[in-house]
Amino acid sequence: MFYMEIIIPIEKSISIIFAICYLYQFFYTFYMLFTEEKVQTIKDFKMNKFGVIVAARNEEKVIGHLLDSIHNQTYPKELIKIFVIADNCTDNTAKISREKGAIVYERFNKQLVGKGYALDYLFKDLMAKNDDCDGYIVFDADNVVDKNYITEMNKTFNLGFDAITSYRNSKNYGTNWISAGYALWFLRESKYLNNARMRLNTSCAISGTGFCLSKQTIIKNGGWPFHMLTEDIEFTIDTVVRGGKIGYCANAMIYDEQPENFKQSWNQRLRWSKGFYQVIGKYGLPLAKNMILKLNFSCFDMLMTIFPAIFLTTLCIVLNLVKIFYGAINNLPTMFNDGFVAMGQFLALGYLLLFFVGFIATITEWHNILNTPPLKRILYMFTFPLFMMTYIPISITAMFKKVEWVPIQHTVAASIEQIQGEHQK
């Protein structure tokens, strides 16, 4: 009675909810695989002036390579200004940035800590001075950028989006299964989420670094009032709720450094998970209202993006544990065995679905995976599902633990020439 009337209906409901929430992302994948890119025409082409903004905290080891890669852009140098906000730095970040020709702001505030506060500080000063840039490109200090990055971003900027994101590649894909897990997810996000959204004319999503904001967007927001633990997704959801639109530039590529040890990865993803809960709490209802009342697909897409699958995953695991323990306590071997079998099937299906995601991204983006031997690329397709499954304990922990912003140490100091040169060899 308990099994038939309670457990089975709940299991069926979870399966239906999973399908509603995430099947459309598989449509994105197949759409990208079997359709051709449409060339977008720009009626009024303009060479815009860009401010490049880097929020940095104790990044003396890596920031020089980023600034060099910006100076080496094919875009006209007179249309690029570089701003570095050295945020609570105790090293030579500010000194190196000045030597590399950047306009440096030094900020010291131990109470308002984090990238969001640093960006807000700088944007408000630039707006007060009526800065003459048309748009602002935001990087992290550990990035390096392809020489055509700003040239390509300018083309998409002229299409009139509130913001634009770009193709996020990685400097250290081949270090280990952790860095590869991050890198493969970002390749998939670029190719099979944001690129698909762009081609289907729906809003894309900002992801951490390598994005451009129009000056009007900064003015409209009064700076950068996004201070949750995931300020990038907070900005994305706020933009979509307000009816704005974020574009994507597939030909503008950045190279990002990924964490290489599990402790650092745990702390970073714990912050991300907590930040997603914060965003859900603030924007979940407005997204749902716009989705239902205005039939806004972008709001549905973003709601599914921030709605943590961990809730459904945890519920499935709990239900199977209930079956196992209930069967054991009440001497019901059939229910006990069903619980073990269902748990195994659930985990196996999850692994296979994640493997499919990693496999497709690896094969189609093979040419963009840098400095990683072929055998390692294949191996990391199999470890990718395991990396993603570690989100289960991380997300559960984030529900109950107080999480604060903690800086990530960056040590992979390599120029764009070194990274792309090794790849070409």
N, C-alpha and C positions, 0 to 999 in steps of 0.2 A: 504493500500500500504506500509506504513512505517513498519507496524507490519509484513506483509508477506515477504517483500523483505529484511529486515535488521535484525529484532529481531530473527525470527525463524531460519534462517541459522546460526546465531552466536550461538544460544542455542544448535543446533545440533552439531556444530563444537566443542564446549566446552565438550559435552558429549563424543564425540569420543576421544578427547585429554585426558580426565580423564581416559577413559578405557585403552588407550595405555600406559599411565604413571603408572597406579597403579594396573591393573588386575594381573600382574605377581607376585605381593606380596601376593595376595590371592592364587596363585599357590604354593608359598612357604609354606603357612599355610597348605594347603591340602597335600602337599608333606610330610611335617613333621608328619601329623596326620596318614597317611596311608602307610608309608614306614618304614622299619626297619633300625636301625643304622648299618653302615658297620664298622667293626673293622679295623683300619689302622695298618699295620705292620711297624715296624721300623727296618731297616737293621742294622744300626750302632748305637746302643744305647750308649749314653754317659751321664755321670753325669757332667753337665755343671756348671760353677761357675757364680753366679748371683749377680749383684749389685742391691739392692732394694733402690729406690730413692723416697724421699718424699719432695715435695715442700710445705712449710708451712708458713703461715703468721698469727701470733698470734693464735696458735692452742694449747695452754697449757692445755686446758680442755680435749682434745680428743687424742692427739698424743701418749700419754703413752700407751693407750690400743692397738693402731695399732702396736707399736714397740713390745709390749708383744706378740701379736699374731704372729709376724714374728719370734721372738725368740723361739716360741713353735712349729715351723714347724717340720714335720716329715723328711724333707730333711736334709742332713748332714750340720751341723752348720758351718763347715769349708769351705763350698762352698757358703756361704751367707755373703755378706757385706752390711751394711746398711749406706746409705748416707742421711742426712737431710740437705736441704738448707733452712735455716731460712731467709726468704725473707722480709726485712723491718719490722722485728719483734720488738715490744716494750714490750713484756711480757717474760715469762720464757720458751718459746718453745725451744730455744737452750740449756738452762740449763737442762731441763728434758730429752731432746734427748741425751745429753752427758751422763747423769746418766743411761740411758737405753742402753748405749753401742754403739750409733751411731757415725759415723764420721760426724761432723757438719761443714757446711759452713755457714757463716753469710754474707749476701749480703744487701747493703744499696744503693738503687738507686731510687730516686723519679721520674725520668723521664721515664725510661724503666720499666714499672710496669706490672706485670702479671706473670702467671705460665710459659708461653712460654719463657720469658726472663730469669727466674730463672733456668729452665732446660738447656737452652743454656749455661748459665754461668758455670754450673756444668759440663756438658758434655765436654765443651772445655777444662776445667781444667783436667778432667780425661783422655782425649785423649792426652793432652800434656804430662802427666805423664805416658802414655802407661799403663793404668790400665789393670790388668790381668783378668777382668771379660769377660765371653763370651757373656753375655746379661744383659740387665737392665730392671727391672720391676718397673713401675711407679705407685705409689699410691697417693691418697689425704690423708691428715692427719686425716680426720674423718672416714676413712675406718677401718674395721677390717677384717681379712682373715681367712678362714678355715685352719685347721692345715695341710691339704694335698695340699694346693694351689700350692706351688712351685714344689712339686713332680709331680703333674699333668701337670703343665705348662712345665716342663722339657721334658715330653714325646712329647708334640706338638712341642716344640722348636727344637727337633731333626729331625723334618720333613723338616726343612730348610726354614721356612718362614722369610720374612723381619721383620715382627712384628706379635704379637699374642694378641688377646683380650680374655676376659674371661666372665664368667657368673656373671652379676651384680644384686645382690640381695639388699635388703634394711633393715636397722636397725629399722626404724620407720614407716613401712607400715601402721599400724593401728591407727596412731595419728589422722588423719582427711582426708577429701576427697582430699586435696591438696597433702599431702605426698603420699597417695595411688595412686593418678593420675600419679605422677612421677614413683613410684615403679612399677606399672602395665605396664607402657610403657617400662621400662627397662627390665622387665621379657619378654615381647613380643619381644623386640629387640633381646634379647639373644637367645630365643628359636626359634622364627619364622622368624628372619632375618639372624643373623649371623650363627646360627646352620644350617639353610637351605643352606646358601651360602657355608659353609664348606663342607657339604655333596654333594653339586652339583659342587664342585671343582671350585668355583669362589671366588673372593676376598671378604673378610669380611671388617668391618669398625670399627675403634677405636672409643670408646665412653667415653671420659672424664677421666676415671681412670681404674686401673686394667688391664694394658696392658704391654707387654714385647717387647723390641726392641733388635735386634741382634747388636753386637758391629760393625759389618760391615755396618749396616744401619746408625749408628751414624757417622762412618768415612766417608761414602759416602755423607752424608748430611752436613758434616763439623760442626756437633753439632746438634742443634735444631733450624733451621732458620724459625720457624713457629710462627708468632706473631700476627696473626689476632685474633679477639675476640673468635673464635672457633678454637683454634690451633689443636685440635684433628681431626676434620673433614678436616682441611687444610692439615695435614700430610697424612690422608687417601687418599684424592684425588690426592695429589702430588705423592704418591707411586703408585697408579693405573695408572695415566697418564704416568709415567716413565716405566711402565711394571712390577712393583713389585707386590707382593701378600701378603695379610694379612690373617693369620689363626685365628682359634677360638678354645678355649679349654672349652668344656662344663662342665668338672668335676672340674674346678678351680673356686671357688666361693668367691667373695668378698661381704661384707655388707657395703652399702653406706648410708650416712645420707641425707634425702631429706628435702627441705624447708617445713615449716609448716604454714607459714602465707602468705596471698596473695600478700602483698606488696613485700616481698622478692622474691616470685615466679615470680611476674611480672618483677622485675628488672633482675633476672637471665635469664628468657626466652626472654626478650627484647635484652639482650646481645647475646644470641644464635641466635635469628632471624637476628640481624644486622650482626653477623658473617657469617651466611649462605649467605646473600647478598654479602658480601665481597668475599667469596669463589666462588660464581657464577660469579662475575665480573672477577676474575682472571683465573678460570679454566673452565668456561662454554664452551668456544670455543674449547680448546684442548680436552675436554671430547667428545664433539660432533664430532670433526674430527676423533678421534680414534674409536668412535662408528660406524661412517659411513664408513670410509675408511678401517679400519682394522676389522670391524665386531666384535668389542670387547664388549662382554656382560657386563663385569665388569664396563666399562666406561658408558654404558647405565644405569646400576643399580645405580652407584654413581651419575650420572646426575639426575636421578629421585629422588634420596635421597636428593640432595641439591636444586632441583627445587621446589620452595615453592608452594604447593597446594593452598596457600593463594591467589596467583594471580588469579587462576581459580575460587576459591570460591568467592573472592571479585567481579570478573566480573559477576558471576551469580547473586549475590545480587544486583549489580548495574543495570543489565538488568531488573530484576524484579521491582526494584524501578522506572526505566524509564517507564515500562509498566503501573505501578500504577499511576504515576504523569501525564503521557501523556494521559491516559484514563480519568483521572479526569479533566484535563484542557480542553480536546476536547470533553467532554461529551460522552465518549465511554465506557459504563458500562461493556461491554463484556471484553474489554482489561483490565479495572480496576480490575474486578473480577479475570481474568486470572492471573494477577500479584500477587494478594494475595494468590491464590491457589497454583501457582507455587512456591512462596516463602515458603509457609508452607510445600509443598512436598519436596522441596530441603533440608530444615532444618531437616525434619523428616527422609529423606533418609540418610542424614549425620549422624544423631544420631544413626540410626539402624546399619549402617556400623561400626561405632566406638564401639557400644555396642557389636557387633559380635566379633570384635577384642579383646575387654576386656573380654568378656565371655569365649572365647577359651583359652586365656592366664590364666585366673583365674582357670578354671576347670583343665587344664592340669598341671599347676604349683602350684596347691593347697598345695601340700606337702612342697613347698619351701616358702610359705608366713608365715612369723614369727609373733608370738605374736599378732594375730588378730583374734577375735572371729568369728565363721562361719557367723553369721548374718551380721557383718560388711563387711566381704569379699563379700557377696552377694550384700549388699548395694552399695559398691564401684564399682561394675560392672555398676550400673546405673548412678553413678556420673562421671565415667570415660569419657563418651562422652562430658559432660558439661565442664570438665577440659580441654579436648582437644580443644573444641570450643572457649575457652578463648584465644587461639592462634590467632584468627581472629583479635581482636583489638590490640593485642600485635604486630603481624606482620605488620599491617598497620602503627602503631606508629613507628616501627623500620625503615620504609621506609623514614621517614621525620625527625626523631630525631637523634641528635648526641648522640652516646652511648659510654661509656668508661667502662673499666673493674673495677668492684667493688667487694671486697671480701665478701664472704658469711659467716655469723657467724654460727659456729657449737657448739651445746650444748648437744647433745645426747651422754653422756659419759658412755659407756657400754663395758665391755670386751666381747670377743668372747664366753667365757664360760657362761656369763650371757645371752647373746642373744640366743645361741643354747640351753642352759639349760632350759630357760623359754619355749622355743618352744617344747622341749621334754616332759615337764610337761603337 
